Amino acid sequence: MKYVTVSAKIPEDLKRLMDELGIKPGPVIRRALEREVRKAMLRRLEERARRLSARLPPIPDEEVAELIREDREM
């Protein structure tokens, strides 16, 4: 895996506290960025699903119930 360096400016007080508590910024930043990327990807997928579902015709409840029954019998 190839890595790149990302930097961030933080207040001196925060850096001092991180040092006192033994918190390394790298893993914290990495987890935060991974979490934000997952959230952004989910938002993008949800929007795409909304657009696609608007283009599909609604399925009657009776048909959904019939499909579930058929699936259970298999």
C-alpha positions in Angstrom: 0.0 0.0 0.0 1.3 3.4 -0.9 1.0 6.3 1.6 0.9 10.1 1.4 1.4 12.6 4.2 -1.5 14.8 5.4 -0.8 17.6 7.8 -3.1 19.6 10.1 -2.7 22.6 12.3 -3.9 22.3 15.8 -3.7 24.6 18.8 -0.6 24.2 21.0 -2.7 23.4 24.1 -4.3 20.5 22.3 -0.8 19.2 21.1 0.5 19.5 24.7 -2.5 17.5 26.0 -2.1 14.9 23.4 1.6 14.5 24.3 0.7 14.2 28.0 -1.9 11.6 27.4 0.3 9.7 24.9 -2.2 10.2 22.0 -0.5 9.8 18.6 -2.3 11.9 16.0 -1.6 9.6 13.0 -4.0 6.8 14.0 -6.7 9.2 15.2 -6.6 11.2 12.0 -6.6 8.0 9.9 -9.7 6.7 11.7 -11.5 10.0 11.4 -10.8 10.3 7.7 -11.9 6.7 7.1 -15.1 7.3 9.0 -15.8 10.5 7.0 -15.1 8.7 3.7 -17.6 5.9 4.7 -20.2 8.5 5.6 -19.8 10.4 2.3 -19.9 7.1 0.3 -23.1 6.1 2.1 -24.7 9.5 1.4 -23.8 9.2 -2.3 -25.3 5.6 -2.4 -28.4 6.8 -0.7 -28.9 9.6 -3.1 -28.3 7.3 -6.1 -30.8 4.8 -4.6 -33.4 7.6 -4.2 -33.0 8.7 -7.8 -33.2 5.1 -9.1 -36.3 4.2 -6.9 -38.1 7.3 -8.3 -37.7 5.9 -11.8 -39.1 2.4 -10.9 -42.8 1.7 -10.9 -44.2 0.9 -7.4 -44.7 -2.8 -6.7 -48.2 -3.7 -5.3 -48.3 -5.1 -1.7 -50.0 -8.2 -3.0 -47.1 -9.0 -5.3 -44.6 -8.4 -2.6 -46.5 -10.8 -0.3 -46.6 -13.4 -3.1 -42.9 -13.1 -3.7 -42.2 -13.6 0.0 -44.4 -16.7 0.1 -42.7 -18.2 -2.9 -39.3 -17.5 -1.4 -40.2 -19.2 1.9 -41.4 -22.3 0.0 -38.0 -22.8 -1.7 
